[in-house]
Amino acid sequence: MAFSKLQGRHFRNPLLSTSTLASTSTDELRLSADTGQFLASNWKLPFRRKSLEETFTYSMLHFIEGIVTFCRLGDGPVITGPMSGCYLFAFRQGVHRLVAHVGSSDNDLAKSAAAKRVWAAHAARDDVTEVLGFNPARDIGAKTLTGFQKSGLAVDLVGFWDPDGTAYLGALALGKLKDDPVTLVHVQKAKPRPWDVIKAEDVGFASGAAASPTLTSAAE
């Protein structure tokens, strides 16, 4: 099942998945994908007294400030977040299709610069092609965010890809407690743009071409 089909359903918050990754250097990419399952309750069956529960399998791509995390695409949906301004990219490296979360920080400019520098260096590799990116926090639109605020909803923005590579951005309405189920209250198809366009618009990526960090191969 595509994650985009879960709009309106309630399920355990996939963002509660915690990363066990630790890093002593921000000048690297980290392979980060926890494969998990959660139950998606289908409330659209009025002839049943109890909701139908389906097991939905996904990969959670972690967000880590100052780090570029990435995983392969194709075996199932990939979800990442919460999003407050990071760029997400899909790309091909060798025979593999991958997606990446460039972990910028709201409070630490040095971490943001490090993540963008590493991504720019990686995107410049000869074996990295077909790079397309988007920024959910910017692309979702002020009108939609204002609507959430007026309705009193507390939401986390997420980015996700269906197995065929179609990119989306969405919003999870949070419960009152941390472990409460969330509801996918908004889904819109992303409009990824070529890497060259994004690089030209965001000066934070400009210094990456000269950087030569040690990278963990995305094709491993």
Secondary structure, DSSP 8 states (H G I E B T S, - for coil): --GGGGTT-EE--GGG-------S-SSSEEE-EEEEEEEEEE---TT-SS-EEEEEEEEEE---TT-EEEEE-SSS-EEE---SS-EEEEEEETTEEEEEEE---SS-HHHHHHHHHHHHHHHTSTTEEEEEEE-HHHHS-HHHHHHHHHHT--EEEEEEE-TT--EEEEEEE--SSTTS-EEEEEEEE---EEHHHHHHH-GGGGGGGG-------TT-
